[in-house]
């Protein structure tokens, strides 16, 4: 059984502590980006072993930054856990046999059965981005989403077409089938949504933005702006087409 949500007083106190923490908060450093650039150029076990102490320091600093991101998320969402991904690549089924990733990345999972979707942050020289949404919905969830769009896509379009939303997140991204999924009309008015297999939004950042002390604020602003989308998709995935709850 999940614990009770925090009270207003607890949230206020948490917010005060968060503000105090941000006065001293860790940032993504230029040295960390330079290390990743060097790793990309020298992606061998020998080089990494020689520079492992340096890597560990940068990893610890970046983890502190990711933890602060999680703290900010927890003010306006319920976060179950943060996962920072390992630097080591799984090369068993890849043609690219370089042993290490040239980025730091982590995910933030929402808590509870009703809070669907997730947050992602990747830090990489010239290729840093945040992303949210549904990367690989199972077949039951995918069908449920498509059925909702087939029935009525008015609400989702209002959310994702809002100017303030698009200014931050732009257009929905992700893979889609070429024409129409089996059982759906390829001429349907909402086929542009129905044909999707992924439902994600991505925001990119330049290195200048990443190194700015305002980077953490931009991440939080972006993640907070996605809540109407998450609320809508959460409702869809936890109810049937009649609006009846599927959560037992």
Backbone torsions as a table, in degrees:
resi	resn	phi	psi	omega
1	UNK	NA	133.6	-178.1
2	UNK	-75.5	152.6	-179.9
3	UNK	-74.4	161.9	-179.0
4	UNK	-67.4	146.2	178.8
5	UNK	-64.5	154.1	-178.2
6	UNK	-64.4	147.2	178.0
7	UNK	-75.3	169.4	177.9
8	UNK	-60.8	-41.6	179.7
9	UNK	-61.5	-42.3	179.5
10	UNK	-64.8	-38.9	179.2
11	UNK	-66.0	-40.4	178.3
12	UNK	-62.3	-45.9	179.9
13	UNK	-62.9	-41.8	178.3
14	UNK	-62.0	-42.1	179.6
15	UNK	-61.6	-40.4	177.5
16	UNK	-61.8	-44.8	180.0
17	UNK	-65.3	-35.0	179.7
18	UNK	-66.6	-42.9	178.7
19	UNK	-61.7	-43.8	178.2
20	UNK	-61.6	-41.3	179.2
21	UNK	-63.8	-34.9	-177.5
22	UNK	-72.3	-22.9	176.1
23	UNK	-64.4	-25.1	-179.8
24	UNK	-119.6	17.5	-167.1
25	UNK	-69.0	150.1	175.4
26	UNK	-69.8	150.2	175.7
27	UNK	-123.7	164.1	171.3
28	UNK	-76.1	122.5	-173.8
29	UNK	-93.0	158.0	175.9
30	UNK	-63.4	-33.8	179.0
31	UNK	-63.6	-37.0	178.8
32	UNK	-65.5	-42.3	178.2
33	UNK	-65.7	-39.6	178.4
34	UNK	-63.6	-39.0	178.1
35	UNK	-60.9	-44.4	-180.0
36	UNK	-63.8	-35.9	176.6
37	UNK	-65.0	-41.9	178.6
38	UNK	-66.2	-38.5	178.7
39	UNK	-63.4	-39.4	179.3
40	UNK	-62.4	-37.3	-178.7
41	UNK	-80.9	-21.9	-176.3
42	UNK	-127.6	53.5	-172.2
43	UNK	-83.5	72.7	177.7
44	UNK	-134.0	157.2	178.9
45	UNK	-65.5	-34.4	-178.9
46	UNK	-64.6	-48.1	-179.6
47	UNK	-64.2	-43.2	-177.7
48	UNK	-63.8	-40.5	178.8
49	UNK	-60.8	-40.9	-179.9
50	UNK	-68.1	-23.7	-175.8
51	UNK	-116.9	20.2	-175.0
52	UNK	-66.5	-35.8	179.0
53	UNK	-62.0	-41.8	177.6
54	UNK	-64.0	-43.2	177.7
55	UNK	-58.5	-45.6	-177.0
56	UNK	-60.6	-36.8	179.0
57	UNK	-67.5	-46.0	178.5
58	UNK	-64.6	-39.4	179.1
59	UNK	-61.3	-43.3	179.9
60	UNK	-63.8	-41.9	179.4
61	UNK	-64.5	-43.1	-179.8
62	UNK	-66.8	-38.1	177.7
63	UNK	-62.3	-38.4	175.9
64	UNK	-60.5	-40.9	178.9
65	UNK	-65.2	-44.3	179.3
66	UNK	-62.8	-36.6	177.9
67	UNK	-64.0	-37.9	177.1
68	UNK	-66.0	-36.8	174.8
69	UNK	-60.0	-44.2	178.5
70	UNK	-62.4	-40.4	178.0
71	UNK	-61.1	-41.1	178.3
72	UNK	-65.8	-40.3	177.2
73	UNK	-61.6	-37.1	-175.3
74	UNK	-68.0	-15.1	177.5
75	UNK	-70.6	-36.8	-175.6
76	UNK	-121.0	3.3	177.2
77	UNK	-145.7	167.6	177.3
78	UNK	-104.3	112.7	-175.6
79	UNK	-106.5	127.1	-179.1
80	UNK	-79.1	-47.6	-178.1
81	UNK	-164.2	160.6	172.8
82	UNK	-110.7	139.2	176.2
83	UNK	-126.8	119.0	175.1
84	UNK	-97.9	125.9	-173.0
85	UNK	-78.3	146.6	-180.0
86	UNK	-67.8	151.9	-179.3
87	UNK	-75.8	-16.6	-174.9
88	UNK	-80.8	134.4	179.1
89	UNK	-90.0	146.0	171.2
90	UNK	-89.6	106.0	-173.1
91	UNK	-101.6	7.4	-173.8
92	UNK	-59.7	-37.7	-175.5
93	UNK	-118.6	24.3	-177.4
94	UNK	-117.3	144.4	174.4
95	UNK	-74.1	-24.3	177.6
96	UNK	-86.0	110.8	-175.0
97	UNK	-98.7	11.0	175.8
98	UNK	-63.3	133.6	-168.4
99	UNK	-79.3	-15.0	-172.8
100	UNK	-128.2	148.4	171.9
101	UNK	-77.2	151.9	178.2
102	UNK	-106.5	37.3	177.9
103	UNK	-153.2	164.2	167.8
104	UNK	-107.4	140.0	-179.0
105	UNK	-150.0	154.8	177.8
106	UNK	-157.5	160.8	178.7
107	UNK	-125.9	158.8	-178.8
108	UNK	-131.1	114.1	-175.1
109	UNK	-91.7	135.0	176.3
110	UNK	-77.9	151.2	-173.1
111	UNK	-93.0	142.3	172.9
112	UNK	89.6	160.3	-177.0
113	UNK	-70.0	-25.7	-174.4
114	UNK	-88.7	-19.9	-177.9
115	UNK	-93.3	91.7	-175.3
116	UNK	-92.7	161.7	179.9
117	UNK	93.6	171.4	-178.9
118	UNK	-155.4	166.2	-178.9
119	UNK	-113.2	149.9	-178.1
120	UNK	-142.7	142.8	177.2
121	UNK	-136.5	129.2	175.2
122	UNK	-125.7	133.0	177.1
123	UNK	-113.2	117.5	-179.1
124	UNK	-152.1	136.6	180.0
125	UNK	-51.5	122.1	178.3
126	UNK	67.8	2.9	-177.7
127	UNK	-141.2	35.3	178.1
128	UNK	-79.4	139.0	175.6
129	UNK	-154.7	161.0	168.1
130	UNK	-114.7	152.5	-178.9
131	UNK	-147.1	152.8	178.0
132	UNK	-142.4	164.5	170.6
133	UNK	124.6	-142.3	-171.7
134	UNK	-129.8	99.7	-173.9
135	UNK	-76.7	-45.1	-175.3
136	UNK	-141.1	66.6	179.9
137	UNK	-60.3	141.3	177.5
138	UNK	-67.4	169.7	-172.2
139	UNK	-63.0	-32.6	179.0
140	UNK	-68.7	-44.9	178.5
141	UNK	-65.9	-41.2	-179.6
142	UNK	-61.7	-43.9	178.3
143	UNK	-64.0	-41.5	-179.4
144	UNK	-62.5	-42.9	178.6
145	UNK	-62.6	-46.4	-179.1
146	UNK	-63.7	-39.6	178.8
147	UNK	-63.5	-36.6	177.9
148	UNK	-64.8	-44.9	179.4
149	UNK	-66.4	-33.8	177.4
150	UNK	-65.9	-37.2	-178.2
151	UNK	-76.0	-46.0	-178.6
152	UNK	-169.6	122.0	179.5
153	UNK	-113.5	16.6	-177.5
154	UNK	-60.1	-48.5	-174.9
155	UNK	-67.0	-43.7	-178.9
156	UNK	-65.6	-36.2	178.4
157	UNK	-67.8	-37.4	177.4
158	UNK	-61.9	-38.1	-179.1
159	UNK	-70.2	-53.1	-171.6
160	UNK	-81.5	-13.7	177.9
161	UNK	-97.5	-2.1	178.4
162	UNK	-63.0	136.1	-174.5
163	UNK	-58.6	-43.3	-178.6
164	UNK	-64.7	-33.0	177.6
165	UNK	-70.8	-48.0	-177.5
166	UNK	-67.6	-28.3	178.5
167	UNK	-61.9	-33.4	179.7
168	UNK	-89.5	-47.5	-167.5
169	UNK	-107.4	-16.1	-179.5
170	UNK	68.5	-145.7	-175.7
171	UNK	-91.4	154.5	174.6
172	UNK	-61.9	141.1	-179.6
173	UNK	-123.0	172.3	178.4
174	UNK	125.8	165.9	-178.7
175	UNK	-70.8	155.4	178.0
176	UNK	-149.5	156.0	174.0
177	UNK	-73.7	159.9	-173.0
178	UNK	-71.4	-40.2	-176.5
179	UNK	-117.1	-83.6	179.3
180	UNK	-146.2	143.7	175.2
181	UNK	-63.7	156.4	179.2
182	UNK	-57.6	130.1	178.3
183	UNK	92.3	-0.5	180.0
184	UNK	-117.6	146.6	-178.8
185	UNK	-77.5	122.8	-178.8
186	UNK	-68.2	-13.4	178.5
187	UNK	-97.9	5.2	-177.8
188	UNK	-59.9	143.8	-176.9
189	UNK	-61.5	-25.1	-179.5
190	UNK	-107.7	24.6	-175.8
191	UNK	-62.6	-26.4	178.2
192	UNK	-61.9	-30.4	176.4
193	UNK	-90.0	-39.6	-176.7
194	UNK	-62.8	-34.9	-175.7
195	UNK	-76.1	-6.9	-178.3
196	UNK	-71.9	146.0	173.7
197	UNK	-108.7	-18.1	177.5
198	UNK	-131.6	151.9	-176.1
199	UNK	-136.1	80.4	-171.8
200	UNK	-128.4	156.4	173.7
201	UNK	-127.3	143.5	-175.8
202	UNK	-132.3	138.8	172.4
203	UNK	-125.8	125.5	-178.4
204	UNK	-94.9	153.7	178.9
205	UNK	-132.8	140.3	174.1
206	UNK	-77.5	164.9	177.3
207	UNK	-61.5	-36.2	178.6
208	UNK	-60.5	-42.2	178.5
209	UNK	-67.6	-38.7	-179.1
210	UNK	-64.4	-39.0	-177.1
211	UNK	-80.7	-9.6	179.6
212	UNK	-72.5	148.2	175.5
213	UNK	-67.5	-13.6	179.9
214	UNK	-88.9	-1.9	-177.9
215	UNK	-57.8	-45.0	-179.3
216	UNK	-61.7	-36.9	179.5
217	UNK	-68.4	-37.9	179.2
218	UNK	-67.4	-37.7	176.8
219	UNK	-63.1	-47.8	-178.3
220	UNK	-63.3	-43.3	178.8
221	UNK	-59.7	-41.2	-178.9
222	UNK	-67.6	-46.3	-179.8
223	UNK	-65.3	-36.5	178.8
224	UNK	-66.8	-35.7	-178.6
225	UNK	-68.2	-17.9	-177.2
226	UNK	-84.4	-10.0	-173.8
227	UNK	-55.8	-41.6	177.7
228	UNK	-57.7	-36.7	178.0
229	UNK	-66.7	-47.0	178.1
230	UNK	-62.7	-41.1	179.8
231	UNK	-61.0	-43.5	179.3
232	UNK	-64.0	-50.7	-177.1
233	UNK	-65.7	-35.2	176.8
234	UNK	-62.7	-41.7	177.4
235	UNK	-62.8	-42.8	-179.8
236	UNK	-60.7	-46.6	-172.7
237	UNK	-80.3	-6.7	178.4
238	UNK	-116.2	11.7	175.2
239	UNK	-136.0	164.3	172.1
240	UNK	-91.3	-175.9	-176.3
241	UNK	-66.3	-14.9	176.0
242	UNK	-91.2	1.1	-179.8
243	UNK	82.9	11.7	-178.7
244	UNK	-88.1	136.5	-175.0
245	UNK	-64.0	140.1	176.4
246	UNK	-101.2	-3.2	-178.8
247	UNK	-84.6	124.7	-178.0
248	UNK	-94.0	NA	NA
